[in-house]
Structure formats: structure tokens, C-alpha cells
Amino acid sequence: MNIKLYNPTEPQKDFYEMVYVHAPFVSLIVAGRQTGKTFFMMNDAVMRALNHPKHRMFWVSPIQDQANKVMKDIEAMFSNHEALWTQIVKRFDRKANEMYFHNGSFIKFRSADSGDNLRGATLDFIYIDEAAFMKIDFINEVLMPMVTRTNGRVVMSSTFNGRNWYWDWYNNGLREDNKGQIESIKRTYLDLDDNDVNRTVDAIRKGMTKAQFDQEFLCRPVSSSALFSNVEDAVYAESAPTTYERLYIGMDIGVAQDYTVLTAITEEYKVIDIDRFNMKEESMDSNDFKHRIKEFYRKHFDKLAACYFEVNNNDLLFDELTQDDDMYKMIPFHTTSQTKPEIIRNLIKLFEDNIIQIPKNEGLVKELYDFRSKRNAITGNMQFSNTEGKHDDMVMSLAIAAYCAKEEQDGGITLFL
């Protein structure tokens, strides 16, 4: 007989259609809180076990405690149906975190922190909960081989965790030419169209940061620890006209391995030009490098009010550039443990207040989402950088440009010596 466990919501019906009707190898669900993504997978796992004899399944969570909680929640679903429970469940092993059914199917509850210890299993189906918070190598090298040999399938669900691999897979799943291999769907509490849910979410929202709410409820590709909010809202249409009276430039200088980024921003904080280049990768000599910087400066000279040039370890380069008479609008700026938090906080505020506008530049957007802060254990000061060694040169150039606009419009010229 077929078993039906509950009446799904509209988002859950959409999940079912993707998993059962479209039936790709990987069903990728992006769903915020209140949509019932985990509840959907719990019920689906039990239903699949009951309707497919001898079905071998894993439930994988980032940590074992999360997997154990899901196992207990499944047991709780049958709390008022003990007779039914004993008819369908042969063994419920809390020590080994495994659930066996009378028809030969099983669900084993495992975690990503087990790592390589999970290798070697042969499965028909895998449920991966909060997948974005696991490492891509674990997904590809440990989990996927378990089902590829059996023509099995995978359902994974999560909110985004910045623009990491889950964001890339989600976008791949939207492409028609990938259907059959991977398919994606995104749903939030707004898709429930339920006033009671809306009131609940509004109450929860008061105790959350903007980044947390954007991640957990709106499914935006931002980490809950992200510094910048409203990033997607700040992206303007390329066709939007730009008029301005004054312009400000921020230059984040990278020599050797790093990138140099030059950013031009208007008095109303609209970014109108970005140049990013690498001296080594583009085989530049020192003259080529200086020419590229001067070219950007002179391109905007007529309306340029000021240009802040990061001089950290680049004093000689600054002196060489400013030997030309028309480079008088270039002002030295030192990025220190005191000035860096100040320019970053200024940029955070511009995004929070929906003042700044940025072009549709994937590199810049990605860096903004990846940018983090942490407190130095020795000095107690806040340190800012991108995660896992990723670049932050575009963020820093933007921060310097925005700070230049703020300082120069407040009156006077400030030298950072």
C-alpha cells in the first residue's frame, strides 16, 4: 500500500513536483524558515522508505546533533500512533543513529563532520540538510559516489551561505540544459501567502540582524555574519542614466601578486567606473602600471574632486605619479588598524541606508557578500577581510572611494600621513 503522511503547503507541493515529477539526479532546494523544507524531507524520507522496499538511504546534516534531532523528530511524528509505528518500524537504533523498516528499507542519520569515515556506503537515496554549510569536497568525493553506482538520487536543501558552491549549483540548476542532472527551486515564507505566518515572521525579525533575516527568511546569498546588507538592492540597471557634478576616486594598489582596483563614485554615491588589473598577470612593467593608473585618473579629471590613493608601502609609487602637474588631485591615504574600520563602517552604513549604488559587477557583489570581520584575540581590535583567502581589493577600493566622497563633501581636504 502507499502511505501519505501529511498535507503539504504550496512550497512543499513545488518541492514534491521537482523531486517526483521532474526527478533530476540532484534536486536542490533553497528555502527559508517557515517553508518547511526540513519537514518536507523528513516526511519524504519515511514515505520513500515505506513505498520502496529495501531502499537504502542516508540523512546527512552538518553536525551529528542536527542529524540526531531529525531522527527524534521523525519518531515524534508517530507519538500518537504507536500501533502504526510498530507495524512499520522494525528497529529504531538511537545509539547507531539508524532506523530500519519491516520492508527492508533503512535510513541512517550521519553528519558531514564524520568526513572520510562515511566513504564506501552504497545507497539509493541521500537527503542532505543545510548543504550550503558543508564543504564541496565532502559532497563530491564522499557522498556522490554512494549513489552514482546505483543510479540513485540526491535531495539537498539549505539557505545560502554567501555565494559559495551552493549558490553556483543553484544557478546551474536553473539552466534548461542541466535539467535531468540538477534542478533548483527557491521558496520563502512569502510564497505561503499566509497572514499568520507573516505576523510570526515580523515578530521574529525584530531580534535578528538584517543579514540574518536576508539569509534565513529571504534566501538571499548572504552569510548571517556578512557585514553588508541590501547588496542586491544596490545594483542599478545598466541603462539607468547618470548625471553628476563631482566625482571621487578610491585606489586600492596591489603590486606583485595582488590586484589593483580603481573605483570612481559620484557625489550621490553611485559607482560609475571600476578598473581592476594585475601587474604580473598582464605582464606590465612599471611604466605600463603607472600609465594604467594615470589613464583612469585623467579619464575622470574634469569632474574629479579628489582621489584617495592607498600609499601603504607605495610611497615611492605615489611620489612618481604625482610628479606630473595634473596629478594634484591625488591624495595619499594610509589604511591602518584605525582607518580601515572607519572606512568599512562608512560603507556598511551606505548599504544599510540604501544610499550607495553599484553596477552589475559579479566580482564586486561576490566580494561584498564574502567580506567578514573578526576580533583580534591579542589587541581586541576588529579586523576586516574576505573569507578563506578570497580577494577583497574591490571592496577596499569601493570603501576608499566612498570615504573620499564623504570626507571631501564634508568640507576641506584631509591628509592621512
Beta strands, then each sheet from edge to edge (+ up, - down):
strand 1: 26-31
strand 2: 56-61
strand 3: 89-93
strand 4: 98-101
strand 5: 106-111
strand 6: 125-129
strand 7: 153-158
strand 8: 182-187
strand 9: 247-252
strand 10: 260-266
strand 11: 271-277
strand 12: 304-310
strand 13: 330-333
strand 14: 371-375
strand 15: 382-386
sheet 1: 3+ 4- 5+ 2+ 6+ 7+ 1+ 8+
sheet 2: 11+ 10- 9+ 12+ 13+
sheet 3: 14+ 15-
end
